[in-house]
Amino acid sequence: MNINTIIVNLYQNKLIRYALIGGSSTLIHLGIAFLWLYTVNSSLFFANTAGFSVAFIFSYTVQSRYVFLHPLSPLKAFRYFLVQFGALLAALILSAMLVGYNSYIKTLIVVILLPLITFVIHKLWTFRHH
């Protein structure tokens, strides 16, 4: 099996595509937030709001089209936001519950567990076929 075949096989897996797009969204968020802080020198809140907003639009659009194969719609965008916001709240709660673990372990648990959970929720609710 050559490298091209391996790449094609990996790309055909929805979870792999979801993870790659999610990673790209994270990099977009970081890039915009850092650029905002460097150029505008504004508050961290505004930098992260700008980064999150652009990353959210990118993530929703690309996940809809290339992972879940759905057209864009306001209802699905709202559901996508609810799931992503719920994941943020779950991350905060989970981190608070893991009292005996250091911050690095907490972060790893959140980074591994929550994308798997959001993938399933998006598949079963946000982008379910009628």
C-alpha positions as CSV (number, residue, x, y, z in Angstrom):
1,M,0.0,0.0,0.0
2,N,1.5,3.3,-1.0
3,I,1.2,6.7,0.8
4,N,-1.4,8.0,-1.6
5,T,-3.7,5.1,-0.9
6,I,-3.2,5.6,2.9
7,I,-4.1,9.3,2.6
8,V,-7.2,8.6,0.5
9,N,-8.4,5.9,3.0
10,L,-7.9,8.2,5.9
11,Y,-9.7,11.1,4.2
12,Q,-12.7,8.8,3.6
13,N,-13.1,8.5,7.4
14,K,-15.5,11.2,8.7
15,L,-13.9,11.3,12.1
16,I,-10.5,11.9,10.6
17,R,-11.9,14.7,8.4
18,Y,-13.7,16.1,11.5
19,A,-10.5,16.1,13.5
20,L,-8.4,17.8,10.7
21,I,-11.0,20.5,10.2
22,G,-11.3,21.0,14.0
23,G,-7.5,21.3,14.3
24,S,-7.5,23.8,11.4
25,S,-10.2,25.8,13.2
26,T,-8.1,25.9,16.4
27,L,-5.1,27.2,14.4
28,I,-7.4,29.9,12.8
29,H,-8.6,30.9,16.2
30,L,-5.1,31.2,17.6
31,G,-3.8,33.0,14.5
32,I,-6.5,35.6,14.5
33,A,-6.3,36.1,18.3
34,F,-2.5,36.5,18.3
35,L,-2.6,38.8,15.2
36,W,-5.3,40.9,16.9
37,L,-3.3,41.1,20.1
38,Y,-0.1,42.0,18.1
39,T,-1.7,44.6,15.8
40,V,-4.7,46.0,17.7
41,N,-3.2,45.5,21.2
42,S,-6.7,45.2,22.5
43,S,-8.1,43.1,25.3
44,L,-7.8,39.3,25.3
45,F,-11.6,39.1,25.3
46,F,-11.9,40.9,22.0
47,A,-9.0,39.0,20.5
48,N,-10.5,35.6,21.4
49,T,-14.0,36.8,20.3
50,A,-12.6,37.7,16.9
51,G,-10.7,34.4,16.7
52,F,-13.6,32.3,17.8
53,S,-16.0,34.0,15.4
54,V,-13.9,33.4,12.3
55,A,-12.9,29.9,13.4
56,F,-16.6,29.1,14.1
57,I,-17.7,30.2,10.6
58,F,-14.9,28.3,9.0
59,S,-15.6,25.2,11.1
60,Y,-19.4,25.2,10.6
61,T,-19.1,25.8,6.8
62,V,-16.4,23.1,6.1
63,Q,-17.8,20.5,8.6
64,S,-21.2,20.9,7.0
65,R,-19.9,20.5,3.4
66,Y,-17.1,18.0,3.7
67,V,-17.7,15.9,6.8
68,F,-21.5,15.7,7.2
69,L,-22.4,16.5,3.5
70,H,-25.2,18.9,4.4
71,P,-26.1,22.3,2.9
72,L,-25.7,25.3,5.1
73,S,-28.7,26.5,7.0
74,P,-29.5,28.9,9.9
75,L,-31.0,26.1,12.0
76,K,-28.0,23.8,11.6
77,A,-25.6,26.7,12.3
78,F,-27.6,27.4,15.5
79,R,-27.5,23.8,16.5
80,Y,-23.7,23.6,15.7
81,F,-23.2,26.7,18.0
82,L,-25.2,25.1,20.8
83,V,-23.1,21.9,20.6
84,Q,-19.8,23.8,20.5
85,F,-20.8,26.1,23.3
86,G,-22.0,23.1,25.4
87,A,-18.7,21.5,24.8
88,L,-16.9,24.6,26.2
89,L,-19.1,24.4,29.3
90,A,-18.5,20.7,29.6
91,A,-14.7,21.3,29.3
92,L,-14.9,23.8,32.1
93,I,-17.0,21.5,34.3
94,L,-14.8,18.5,33.6
95,S,-11.6,20.4,34.4
96,A,-13.1,21.5,37.7
97,M,-14.1,17.9,38.5
98,L,-10.6,16.6,37.9
99,V,-9.2,18.1,41.1
100,G,-6.4,15.6,41.6
101,Y,-4.9,16.0,38.1
102,N,-2.4,18.6,36.9
103,S,-3.5,21.1,34.3
104,Y,-1.7,19.3,31.4
105,I,-3.5,16.0,32.1
106,K,-6.8,17.9,32.4
107,T,-6.2,19.6,29.0
108,L,-5.3,16.3,27.3
109,I,-8.5,14.7,28.7
110,V,-10.6,17.5,27.4
111,V,-8.9,17.7,24.0
112,I,-9.3,14.0,23.4
113,L,-12.7,13.4,24.9
114,L,-14.8,16.4,23.9
115,P,-14.2,16.3,20.1
116,L,-15.3,12.6,20.1
117,I,-18.5,13.6,22.0
118,T,-19.2,16.6,19.8
119,F,-18.7,14.5,16.7
120,V,-21.4,12.0,17.8
121,I,-23.8,14.8,18.8
122,H,-23.3,16.6,15.5
123,K,-23.9,13.3,13.6
124,L,-27.0,12.4,15.6
125,W,-28.6,15.8,16.1
126,T,-27.0,18.8,14.3
127,F,-26.7,17.1,10.9
128,R,-29.1,14.2,11.2
129,H,-30.8,13.1,8.0
130,H,-34.6,13.4,8.0
